[in-house]
Amino acid sequence: MEIQKINTNDIANIPNNTNQIPKIGINGPSIIPTIEPPVVKSTEVPVVRGLALPVFQMPDTSIKYPVIDVPTQEEFDAAVKAEREKQAAEQQEKTRGLPDTTPPPQLPQIVQTPTIQTAISPIAEIAANKPPTPTFTVGGIDINLPDPSLVATAGAVAVVTTAATIASTTALNA
């Protein structure tokens, strides 16, 4: 069988058959055999009178969301305006000439611890030229800071304890 040559200059002029498939000019019998269309029979709807219709009980899958009452812009603006007016009224009440800060509370004389004077002679004398310990005031109460030597000792003990723990953990897990 010999393959026929096709003139490619006339491709745009190739006629189409009824299925819009271009006919490219092959002469002779078709390679594809003609297929008969399938036979379609119409069937009647079956009627069964002895069976009841099926009942499907599907669960309700809808989600019941809560209803949120969101105020409108006008309601929100009215609430904000009322709050501002309330704050302005409170500011006017504060201008009665009273001080804004309250003094720290003072304990009555009955509650304060009395100092008992005894005639015990001191065992050791503290030098008078020792600088006073630093203090800071919180809420009107003076708080003495600890001696720096005690703070340094506590820090050194913490470092040694941490180092010993890390060394023993490393040694036991190795």
C-alpha positions in Angstrom: 0.0 0.0 0.0 1.3 3.3 -1.0 0.9 6.5 1.1 -0.5 9.3 -1.0 1.1 12.7 -0.9 -1.0 15.5 0.4 -0.6 19.1 -0.9 -0.1 21.1 2.3 -0.9 24.4 0.6 -4.6 23.6 0.4 -5.1 22.5 4.0 -7.5 25.4 4.7 -9.6 24.3 1.8 -10.1 20.7 3.0 -13.9 19.9 3.1 -15.5 18.6 6.3 -17.9 15.7 6.5 -21.1 15.6 8.5 -19.3 15.1 11.8 -17.0 18.1 11.2 -14.1 15.8 10.7 -11.9 17.0 7.8 -11.8 14.7 4.7 -8.2 14.5 3.8 -8.7 12.8 0.5 -7.8 9.2 1.2 -9.3 7.0 -1.5 -10.3 3.5 -1.0 -12.0 1.4 1.6 -12.0 2.8 5.2 -9.8 1.1 7.8 -12.4 1.6 10.5 -15.4 -0.6 9.9 -18.8 0.9 10.1 -20.3 0.3 13.6 -24.0 0.0 13.9 -25.7 2.2 16.6 -26.7 0.4 19.8 -30.2 -0.8 20.2 -32.0 1.0 23.0 -35.2 -0.5 24.3 -37.6 1.4 26.4 -38.6 -0.4 29.6 -41.7 0.1 31.7 -41.5 1.4 35.3 -41.9 -1.6 37.6 -44.9 -1.5 39.9 -44.6 -3.4 43.2 -47.6 -3.0 45.4 -46.6 -5.3 48.3 -43.6 -3.3 49.6 -43.8 -0.2 51.7 -41.7 2.9 51.0 -38.4 3.0 52.8 -38.1 5.4 55.7 -34.8 7.1 56.2 -34.1 8.6 59.6 -31.2 11.0 59.0 -29.8 12.9 62.0 -30.1 16.6 61.9 -26.6 17.8 60.8 -27.4 21.5 60.9 -25.3 23.5 63.4 -27.2 25.6 65.9 -25.1 28.8 66.2 -25.8 31.1 69.1 -27.5 34.4 68.3 -25.3 37.3 69.1 -27.0 40.6 69.6 -24.6 43.1 68.0 -25.6 46.8 68.4 -26.1 48.9 65.4 -23.7 51.9 64.8 -26.3 54.3 66.3 -26.7 52.2 69.4 -22.9 51.9 69.8 -22.4 55.7 69.4 -25.2 56.4 71.9 -23.5 54.0 74.5 -20.1 55.6 73.9 -21.6 59.1 74.3 -23.3 58.1 77.5 -20.0 56.7 78.9 -18.2 59.9 78.0 -20.9 62.0 79.7 -20.6 59.8 82.8 -16.8 60.2 82.9 -17.2 64.0 82.5 -19.7 64.0 85.4 -17.2 62.1 87.6 -14.5 64.6 86.7 -16.8 67.4 87.8 -17.4 65.7 91.1 -13.7 65.3 91.7 -13.2 69.1 91.5 -14.5 69.7 95.0 -11.1 70.8 96.3 -10.1 67.4 97.7 -6.5 66.1 97.0 -6.2 63.4 94.3 -3.7 61.3 96.3 -4.4 59.8 99.7 -1.7 59.9 102.4 -0.3 56.6 103.6 -2.3 55.1 106.4 -1.0 55.7 109.9 -1.3 53.1 112.6 -3.0 54.2 115.8 -0.8 54.4 118.9 -2.5 51.4 120.5 -1.6 49.1 117.5 2.1 50.3 117.2 4.6 48.1 119.0 5.9 49.9 122.1 9.7 49.9 122.6 10.7 48.5 125.9 13.6 50.1 127.5 15.8 47.8 129.5 19.0 48.3 131.3 21.0 45.6 129.6 24.5 46.5 128.7 25.5 45.8 125.1 27.8 42.8 124.4 29.6 44.2 121.4 30.0 47.7 120.2 29.3 48.6 116.6 31.7 51.2 115.1 30.0 54.5 114.7 31.8 55.2 111.4 30.1 52.3 109.6 28.1 53.6 106.6 24.4 53.1 106.9 22.7 50.4 104.9 20.9 51.7 101.8 17.2 51.9 102.1 14.3 52.6 99.7 10.8 53.7 100.4 7.7 51.8 99.2 4.3 53.2 100.1 5.8 55.4 102.9 7.7 52.5 104.5 11.5 52.4 104.5 13.0 49.0 103.5 16.6 48.2 104.4 18.6 46.4 101.7 20.7 43.4 102.8 24.4 43.6 103.4 26.3 43.2 100.1 28.5 40.4 101.6 25.4 38.3 102.3 24.1 38.8 98.7 27.6 37.8 97.3 27.7 34.7 99.5 24.2 33.6 98.4 25.2 34.1 94.8 28.4 32.1 95.2 26.5 29.2 96.8 24.0 29.2 94.0 26.8 29.0 91.4 28.5 26.1 93.2 25.3 24.2 93.6 24.4 24.6 89.9 27.9 23.5 88.8 27.8 20.4 91.1 24.4 19.5 89.8 25.4 19.7 86.1 28.6 17.8 86.8 26.9 15.0 88.6 24.1 14.7 86.0 26.7 14.5 83.2 28.7 11.9 85.1 25.7 9.7 85.9 24.2 9.9 82.4 27.5 9.2 80.6 
